[in-house]
Amino acid sequence: MAGEWRGYYRLRIGDIRVIFWPDLKTKTIYVDYIGPRGDIYKTKT
């Protein structure tokens, strides 16, 4: 993703969007946001 979302990935599950980023060193996935597709990008500050 671009801009302030650089380094994040998104996953669509029906009407829900999951925004996450992987830490490849520790092999951990961090989920930052889960919400409706239309509103999820408005939550990041």
PyMOL Python script that loads the backbone (N, CA, C, O; Angstrom):
from pymol import cmd

cmd.read_pdbstr("""\
ATOM      1  N   MET A   1       0.843  -1.160   0.000  1.00  0.00           N
ATOM      2  CA  MET A   1       0.000   0.000   0.000  1.00  0.00           C
ATOM      3  C   MET A   1       0.897   1.234   0.000  1.00  0.00           C
ATOM      4  O   MET A   1       2.097   1.121   0.249  1.00  0.00           O
ATOM      5  N   ALA A   2       0.343   2.393  -0.271  1.00  0.00           N
ATOM      6  CA  ALA A   2       1.139   3.601  -0.453  1.00  0.00           C
ATOM      7  C   ALA A   2       0.862   4.639   0.626  1.00  0.00           C
ATOM      8  O   ALA A   2      -0.058   4.495   1.431  1.00  0.00           O
ATOM      9  N   GLY A   3       1.674   5.679   0.623  1.00  0.00           N
ATOM     10  CA  GLY A   3       1.482   6.796   1.550  1.00  0.00           C
ATOM     11  C   GLY A   3       1.699   6.386   2.991  1.00  0.00           C
ATOM     12  O   GLY A   3       2.656   5.679   3.306  1.00  0.00           O
ATOM     13  N   GLU A   4       0.807   6.830   3.869  1.00  0.00           N
ATOM     14  CA  GLU A   4       0.955   6.521   5.290  1.00  0.00           C
ATOM     15  C   GLU A   4       0.710   5.041   5.579  1.00  0.00           C
ATOM     16  O   GLU A   4       0.982   4.581   6.688  1.00  0.00           O
ATOM     17  N   TRP A   5       0.206   4.291   4.609  1.00  0.00           N
ATOM     18  CA  TRP A   5      -0.045   2.861   4.759  1.00  0.00           C
ATOM     19  C   TRP A   5       1.116   2.012   4.233  1.00  0.00           C
ATOM     20  O   TRP A   5       0.995   0.789   4.169  1.00  0.00           O
ATOM     21  N   ARG A   6       2.229   2.631   3.860  1.00  0.00           N
ATOM     22  CA  ARG A   6       3.369   1.884   3.329  1.00  0.00           C
ATOM     23  C   ARG A   6       3.820   0.824   4.340  1.00  0.00           C
ATOM     24  O   ARG A   6       3.963   1.107   5.530  1.00  0.00           O
ATOM     25  N   GLY A   7       4.038  -0.385   3.854  1.00  0.00           N
ATOM     26  CA  GLY A   7       4.464  -1.490   4.710  1.00  0.00           C
ATOM     27  C   GLY A   7       3.307  -2.322   5.237  1.00  0.00           C
ATOM     28  O   GLY A   7       3.522  -3.391   5.808  1.00  0.00           O
ATOM     29  N   TYR A   8       2.084  -1.844   5.053  1.00  0.00           N
ATOM     30  CA  TYR A   8       0.904  -2.576   5.494  1.00  0.00           C
ATOM     31  C   TYR A   8       0.339  -3.389   4.344  1.00  0.00           C
ATOM     32  O   TYR A   8       0.595  -3.107   3.174  1.00  0.00           O
ATOM     33  N   TYR A   9      -0.427  -4.393   4.697  1.00  0.00           N
ATOM     34  CA  TYR A   9      -1.139  -5.211   3.729  1.00  0.00           C
ATOM     35  C   TYR A   9      -2.612  -5.217   4.105  1.00  0.00           C
ATOM     36  O   TYR A   9      -2.976  -4.920   5.243  1.00  0.00           O
ATOM     37  N   ARG A  10      -3.450  -5.555   3.141  1.00  0.00           N
ATOM     38  CA  ARG A  10      -4.885  -5.597   3.412  1.00  0.00           C
ATOM     39  C   ARG A  10      -5.446  -6.932   2.971  1.00  0.00           C
ATOM     40  O   ARG A  10      -4.961  -7.555   2.027  1.00  0.00           O
ATOM     41  N   LEU A  11      -6.473  -7.353   3.672  1.00  0.00           N
ATOM     42  CA  LEU A  11      -7.142  -8.603   3.388  1.00  0.00           C
ATOM     43  C   LEU A  11      -8.640  -8.346   3.434  1.00  0.00           C
ATOM     44  O   LEU A  11      -9.153  -7.798   4.409  1.00  0.00           O
ATOM     45  N   ARG A  12      -9.333  -8.740   2.384  1.00  0.00           N
ATOM     46  CA  ARG A  12     -10.781  -8.550   2.334  1.00  0.00           C
ATOM     47  C   ARG A  12     -11.460  -9.866   2.675  1.00  0.00           C
ATOM     48  O   ARG A  12     -11.179 -10.903   2.075  1.00  0.00           O
ATOM     49  N   ILE A  13     -12.361  -9.802   3.655  1.00  0.00           N
ATOM     50  CA  ILE A  13     -13.137 -10.964   4.066  1.00  0.00           C
ATOM     51  C   ILE A  13     -14.601 -10.534   4.034  1.00  0.00           C
ATOM     52  O   ILE A  13     -15.111  -9.987   5.012  1.00  0.00           O
ATOM     53  N   GLY A  14     -15.269 -10.780   2.923  1.00  0.00           N
ATOM     54  CA  GLY A  14     -16.651 -10.316   2.757  1.00  0.00           C
ATOM     55  C   GLY A  14     -16.683  -8.798   2.761  1.00  0.00           C
ATOM     56  O   GLY A  14     -16.008  -8.164   1.950  1.00  0.00           O
ATOM     57  N   ASP A  15     -17.454  -8.208   3.660  1.00  0.00           N
ATOM     58  CA  ASP A  15     -17.547  -6.755   3.779  1.00  0.00           C
ATOM     59  C   ASP A  15     -16.549  -6.189   4.783  1.00  0.00           C
ATOM     60  O   ASP A  15     -16.569  -4.991   5.065  1.00  0.00           O
ATOM     61  N   ILE A  16     -15.691  -7.024   5.316  1.00  0.00           N
ATOM     62  CA  ILE A  16     -14.721  -6.614   6.337  1.00  0.00           C
ATOM     63  C   ILE A  16     -13.341  -6.495   5.709  1.00  0.00           C
ATOM     64  O   ILE A  16     -12.973  -7.296   4.849  1.00  0.00           O
ATOM     65  N   ARG A  17     -12.580  -5.500   6.139  1.00  0.00           N
ATOM     66  CA  ARG A  17     -11.199  -5.309   5.679  1.00  0.00           C
ATOM     67  C   ARG A  17     -10.289  -5.449   6.897  1.00  0.00           C
ATOM     68  O   ARG A  17     -10.575  -4.894   7.959  1.00  0.00           O
ATOM     69  N   VAL A  18      -9.201  -6.186   6.742  1.00  0.00           N
ATOM     70  CA  VAL A  18      -8.193  -6.363   7.782  1.00  0.00           C
ATOM     71  C   VAL A  18      -6.910  -5.702   7.292  1.00  0.00           C
ATOM     72  O   VAL A  18      -6.429  -6.012   6.201  1.00  0.00           O
ATOM     73  N   ILE A  19      -6.356  -4.797   8.089  1.00  0.00           N
ATOM     74  CA  ILE A  19      -5.100  -4.127   7.766  1.00  0.00           C
ATOM     75  C   ILE A  19      -4.032  -4.685   8.713  1.00  0.00           C
ATOM     76  O   ILE A  19      -4.195  -4.654   9.933  1.00  0.00           O
ATOM     77  N   PHE A  20      -2.948  -5.191   8.142  1.00  0.00           N
ATOM     78  CA  PHE A  20      -1.927  -5.835   8.964  1.00  0.00           C
ATOM     79  C   PHE A  20      -0.546  -5.581   8.395  1.00  0.00           C
ATOM     80  O   PHE A  20      -0.400  -5.124   7.262  1.00  0.00           O
ATOM     81  N   TRP A  21       0.470  -5.883   9.199  1.00  0.00           N
ATOM     82  CA  TRP A  21       1.850  -5.817   8.713  1.00  0.00           C
ATOM     83  C   TRP A  21       2.643  -6.964   9.330  1.00  0.00           C
ATOM     84  O   TRP A  21       2.464  -7.294  10.502  1.00  0.00           O
ATOM     85  N   PRO A  22       3.520  -7.568   8.531  1.00  0.00           N
ATOM     86  CA  PRO A  22       4.325  -8.685   9.022  1.00  0.00           C
ATOM     87  C   PRO A  22       5.683  -8.215   9.545  1.00  0.00           C
ATOM     88  O   PRO A  22       6.292  -7.293   9.002  1.00  0.00           O
ATOM     89  N   ASP A  23       6.132  -8.862  10.595  1.00  0.00           N
ATOM     90  CA  ASP A  23       7.494  -8.671  11.081  1.00  0.00           C
ATOM     91  C   ASP A  23       8.256  -9.931  10.672  1.00  0.00           C
ATOM     92  O   ASP A  23       8.135 -10.977  11.308  1.00  0.00           O
ATOM     93  N   LEU A  24       9.030  -9.815   9.618  1.00  0.00           N
ATOM     94  CA  LEU A  24       9.682 -10.989   9.053  1.00  0.00           C
ATOM     95  C   LEU A  24      10.782 -11.554   9.953  1.00  0.00           C
ATOM     96  O   LEU A  24      11.086 -12.745   9.883  1.00  0.00           O
ATOM     97  N   LYS A  25      11.369 -10.723  10.785  1.00  0.00           N
ATOM     98  CA  LYS A  25      12.428 -11.207  11.680  1.00  0.00           C
ATOM     99  C   LYS A  25      11.874 -12.166  12.730  1.00  0.00           C
ATOM    100  O   LYS A  25      12.485 -13.194  13.022  1.00  0.00           O
ATOM    101  N   THR A  26      10.712 -11.827  13.297  1.00  0.00           N
ATOM    102  CA  THR A  26      10.122 -12.660  14.346  1.00  0.00           C
ATOM    103  C   THR A  26       9.024 -13.572  13.808  1.00  0.00           C
ATOM    104  O   THR A  26       8.436 -14.354  14.555  1.00  0.00           O
ATOM    105  N   LYS A  27       8.750 -13.465  12.496  1.00  0.00           N
ATOM    106  CA  LYS A  27       7.696 -14.262  11.856  1.00  0.00           C
ATOM    107  C   LYS A  27       6.359 -14.066  12.575  1.00  0.00           C
ATOM    108  O   LYS A  27       5.661 -15.024  12.907  1.00  0.00           O
ATOM    109  N   THR A  28       6.028 -12.795  12.802  1.00  0.00           N
ATOM    110  CA  THR A  28       4.797 -12.414  13.491  1.00  0.00           C
ATOM    111  C   THR A  28       3.980 -11.495  12.600  1.00  0.00           C
ATOM    112  O   THR A  28       4.533 -10.643  11.906  1.00  0.00           O
ATOM    113  N   ILE A  29       2.686 -11.664  12.617  1.00  0.00           N
ATOM    114  CA  ILE A  29       1.783 -10.773  11.885  1.00  0.00           C
ATOM    115  C   ILE A  29       1.020  -9.938  12.896  1.00  0.00           C
ATOM    116  O   ILE A  29       0.393 -10.475  13.809  1.00  0.00           O
ATOM    117  N   TYR A  30       1.076  -8.611  12.730  1.00  0.00           N
ATOM    118  CA  TYR A  30       0.381  -7.683  13.611  1.00  0.00           C
ATOM    119  C   TYR A  30      -0.842  -7.129  12.893  1.00  0.00           C
ATOM    120  O   TYR A  30      -0.722  -6.554  11.811  1.00  0.00           O
ATOM    121  N   VAL A  31      -2.009  -7.298  13.486  1.00  0.00           N
ATOM    122  CA  VAL A  31      -3.248  -6.771  12.924  1.00  0.00           C
ATOM    123  C   VAL A  31      -3.511  -5.429  13.582  1.00  0.00           C
ATOM    124  O   VAL A  31      -3.631  -5.344  14.805  1.00  0.00           O
ATOM    125  N   ASP A  32      -3.603  -4.365  12.764  1.00  0.00           N
ATOM    126  CA  ASP A  32      -3.828  -3.025  13.294  1.00  0.00           C
ATOM    127  C   ASP A  32      -5.283  -2.600  13.256  1.00  0.00           C
ATOM    128  O   ASP A  32      -5.753  -1.927  14.174  1.00  0.00           O
ATOM    129  N   TYR A  33      -5.998  -2.977  12.218  1.00  0.00           N
ATOM    130  CA  TYR A  33      -7.380  -2.530  12.080  1.00  0.00           C
ATOM    131  C   TYR A  33      -8.236  -3.619  11.466  1.00  0.00           C
ATOM    132  O   TYR A  33      -7.816  -4.327  10.551  1.00  0.00           O
ATOM    133  N   ILE A  34      -9.454  -3.738  11.995  1.00  0.00           N
ATOM    134  CA  ILE A  34     -10.471  -4.609  11.419  1.00  0.00           C
ATOM    135  C   ILE A  34     -11.749  -3.794  11.382  1.00  0.00           C
ATOM    136  O   ILE A  34     -12.173  -3.253  12.403  1.00  0.00           O
ATOM    137  N   GLY A  35     -12.370  -3.702  10.202  1.00  0.00           N
ATOM    138  CA  GLY A  35     -13.596  -2.926  10.125  1.00  0.00           C
ATOM    139  C   GLY A  35     -14.220  -2.967   8.752  1.00  0.00           C
ATOM    140  O   GLY A  35     -13.707  -3.625   7.847  1.00  0.00           O
ATOM    141  N   PRO A  36     -15.348  -2.252   8.591  1.00  0.00           N
ATOM    142  CA  PRO A  36     -16.025  -2.211   7.298  1.00  0.00           C
ATOM    143  C   PRO A  36     -15.113  -1.637   6.225  1.00  0.00           C
ATOM    144  O   PRO A  36     -14.338  -0.717   6.485  1.00  0.00           O
ATOM    145  N   ARG A  37     -15.208  -2.178   5.030  1.00  0.00           N
ATOM    146  CA  ARG A  37     -14.310  -1.776   3.943  1.00  0.00           C
ATOM    147  C   ARG A  37     -14.308  -0.278   3.693  1.00  0.00           C
ATOM    148  O   ARG A  37     -13.238   0.300   3.503  1.00  0.00           O
ATOM    149  N   GLY A  38     -15.445   0.362   3.685  1.00  0.00           N
ATOM    150  CA  GLY A  38     -15.508   1.781   3.347  1.00  0.00           C
ATOM    151  C   GLY A  38     -14.926   2.700   4.397  1.00  0.00           C
ATOM    152  O   GLY A  38     -14.489   3.805   4.075  1.00  0.00           O
ATOM    153  N   ASP A  39     -14.909   2.262   5.658  1.00  0.00           N
ATOM    154  CA  ASP A  39     -14.498   3.146   6.753  1.00  0.00           C
ATOM    155  C   ASP A  39     -13.085   2.882   7.262  1.00  0.00           C
ATOM    156  O   ASP A  39     -12.535   3.711   7.986  1.00  0.00           O
ATOM    157  N   ILE A  40     -12.499   1.778   6.911  1.00  0.00           N
ATOM    158  CA  ILE A  40     -11.243   1.362   7.525  1.00  0.00           C
ATOM    159  C   ILE A  40     -10.093   2.319   7.267  1.00  0.00           C
ATOM    160  O   ILE A  40      -9.238   2.490   8.136  1.00  0.00           O
ATOM    161  N   TYR A  41     -10.046   2.945   6.109  1.00  0.00           N
ATOM    162  CA  TYR A  41      -8.920   3.818   5.778  1.00  0.00           C
ATOM    163  C   TYR A  41      -9.037   5.188   6.449  1.00  0.00           C
ATOM    164  O   TYR A  41      -8.077   5.959   6.440  1.00  0.00           O
ATOM    165  N   LYS A  42     -10.177   5.498   7.020  1.00  0.00           N
ATOM    166  CA  LYS A  42     -10.375   6.777   7.711  1.00  0.00           C
ATOM    167  C   LYS A  42      -9.876   6.740   9.147  1.00  0.00           C
ATOM    168  O   LYS A  42      -9.787   7.787   9.788  1.00  0.00           O
ATOM    169  N   THR A  43      -9.544   5.542   9.677  1.00  0.00           N
ATOM    170  CA  THR A  43      -9.199   5.388  11.092  1.00  0.00           C
ATOM    171  C   THR A  43      -7.747   5.694  11.399  1.00  0.00           C
ATOM    172  O   THR A  43      -7.431   6.004  12.547  1.00  0.00           O
ATOM    173  N   LYS A  44      -6.862   5.622  10.444  1.00  0.00           N
ATOM    174  CA  LYS A  44      -5.436   5.829  10.708  1.00  0.00           C
ATOM    175  C   LYS A  44      -5.145   7.309  10.880  1.00  0.00           C
ATOM    176  O   LYS A  44      -5.565   8.131  10.066  1.00  0.00           O
ATOM    177  N   THR A  45      -4.424   7.646  11.943  1.00  0.00           N
ATOM    178  CA  THR A  45      -4.057   9.045  12.196  1.00  0.00           C
ATOM    179  C   THR A  45      -2.580   9.228  12.193  1.00  0.00           C
ATOM    180  O   THR A  45      -2.096  10.343  12.390  1.00  0.00           O
TER     181      THR A  45
END
""", "prot")
cmd.dss("prot")
cmd.show_as("cartoon", "prot")
cmd.util.cbc("prot")
cmd.orient("prot")
